[in-house]
Amino acid sequence: MRTILLLAFAIAAFGCGQEPSARSRPPAEVAPRPGSVSPPLAGEPPHADFDVHEWGLFDVPAGGRVGRLISGAPLPPAAVTAVRKPVIYLHLPPQSAPLDVAIGVQLATGVIAENFPDGTLAAGDRGLQWPHITARDGTCHNARRILSSDPSCARTSDGLCERAELERYETTDGACLLVGGVEHNHLFYRAANVEVELPIVVRTLDNGWRVAANQSSRSLGSVFLRVRTSSAAPNGIAVESFSSPAPSQQIPLWDQVTTQVDGRVVLRAATISLGLSESEADAFMRAWGDELFGAAPLRTTREARRSPVAARDELLYFLPDYVLERIAPLTIVPAPSTVHRVILVRLPVRASN
């Protein structure tokens, strides 16, 4: 069974049916322009037998706008979007020798708000590098953990400290990472002030109907969920599954709740189909399950009439890898066999363009 190194990235996901990507260029020391990475090395880049998995969440603010369309058509300025808790795991073959790896991420916009273990920031804090990682087969026995009282939590620019949560996302099948002489189960980073280019936007038409529009020329994965508050749902949260819009297509987002599904079951199964291990899928659900599908107070019919606007109404889908490559490409040396980036997008239905 393969071992998996967990690297957190505050951004990144594959859509269903996507091919895994791998980057074989070294992390850029200095980016010549926003979003750029270092040029390819001359000759054939080195490869090694290991896999990299990453999961996280793109959180679009309510009422926000998403950046320019993938097709290149102009849109209003992008929303300030949070890239939350990306984590990356590396899998080594059983009983393999320790492997030295360098990993970096380069944001096109925004800054790295947190990372752990501490890496090297570059390019105006848009770039992050872990240049010296030794991955070994087997679990860590003395992994370093951070408490919310740690002084590093007080140094974040926005007052958040996701690094204090990382113990919850340790896996049982990941490789142990040695960084600076200290064992770590995974790597983590979080990004802030990111302008996101998303293929799906929510629009309100002249007649008041809301639609989800695929502004790109490509198909998305099959997982496309709508989550909203509903007094008709057993726990107050209704989850519906439907087909994502085809390229250049828009689909109506009706007010009434139709067929409901178990969001936790659907989302966990989707992360596994996209390349995460079962242990990683469980970690993903520990991170987001309650926040996305947690119980909400039941509303009576009278309360529903007094509050016709849903307290929650949002779309969930996984970000395609080609979009991730524009927003936050990874650099990994030596190049792994496969890379699976499972990044969920949470897009408010009330947002409009």
C-alpha positions, 0 to 999 in steps of 0.5 A, a space after each residue: 500500500 502506498 504511503 502519502 505525504 500530506 501537503 496543505 495548500 490553501 487552494 487546489 482540486 481535480 474535476 471528475 475525469 481529469 487527468 492528474 498533473 505533475 510539475 517537474 520544474 524547481 520552485 522559483 526563487 524569484 517570480 519575474 511577474 505575477 503568476 509566473 514560474 521558473 522556466 523548464 530545466 534543460 534536458 530531461 527532468 528527474 522523476 521518482 516513484 511517488 504520488 502527491 495528493 492535495 485537498 482544500 477549499 476555495 471560498 467565494 464570499 457572499 455577494 462577491 464576483 468571480 474574476 475574468 472568464 476562462 474564455 477571456 471575456 471581461 468581467 467586473 473585478 474579482 472577489 477577494 477569495 479565501 483559499 482554505 486549508 490545502 494540504 498535500 500528502 506524498 505516497 511512497 512505495 512500501 519499504 522504499 528508501 527515503 526520498 529528498 523532495 522540493 515542493 513549491 507553490 506560486 500564486 498568480 494573485 494574493 499572498 500566502 497567509 499561513 504555512 506549516 512547517 515554515 517554508 521560504 516565502 518569495 515573490 512578495 509572499 506570492 511564492 512558497 517553497 519547501 526546498 528540503 523535504 525528506 520523505 520516508 515510508 511509514 508514519 511519524 512518531 513525533 510529529 510536531 503539532 501547533 496549539 492555538 496559543 502558539 505565538 505563530 498564531 498571533 502573527 497572521 495578518 487576518 487573525 485566523 490560525 488554521 495551523 492549530 487545526 492540522 492535527 485533525 487532518 493527519 492520516 494513517 497512510 501518509 509518508 512521514 516528512 522530515 523538514 528542518 530535522 522535525 517530523 511532520 505528517 503533512 504540509 500546509 498553506 493558506 492563501 488570502 486576497 486571491 482573485 479567482 477565475 472560476 468556470 461557473 458563475 451565478 447570474 440573476 436574469 431580468 425576470 429574476 430567475 437565477 442561473 448557474 452558467 458555465 463560462 468556459 469551453 470545457 466540461 466540469 466533473 459530474 459532482 455538482 451540489 446545491 446546499 441550502 436551508 430548508 424547513 422541509 429537510 430533516 436537519 434544516 439543510 437540503 442537499 441536491 445533486 444535479 448535472 453541471 452545465 455544459 460548456 457555454 450553457 446555463 441551468 436554472 436554479 429553482 427556488 423549490 427543493 427537489 430530490 435530496 441526497 446525503 451530501 456527506 456520502 456524495 462528497 466523500 465518495 467524490 474525493 476518493 474517485 478524484 484520487 484521495 485515499 480513504 484516510 485522506 477523504 476522512 480528513 477532508 470530511 473532518 475539515 468540511 463536513 460539519 461546516 457544509 452539511 451541519 445541522 441547522 435549526 428547524 424552521 416552522 412554516 410560520 418562520 419560513 414565511 417570515 424569512 423567505 430568503 434562505 440562510 444558506 444557498 450555495 453551489 459545490 463543485 471541484 475545481 478543474 486542474 486547468 484552472 488550478 494551473 492558472 491560479 496556483 501551479 505546483 512545482 515538485 522536484 523530482 517529478 512524481 508519478 501522479 498529482 491529484 489536486 482535490 479542491 472544492 469550490 463553494 459559490 453562493 447562489 446569491 452572488 451575481 455577475 
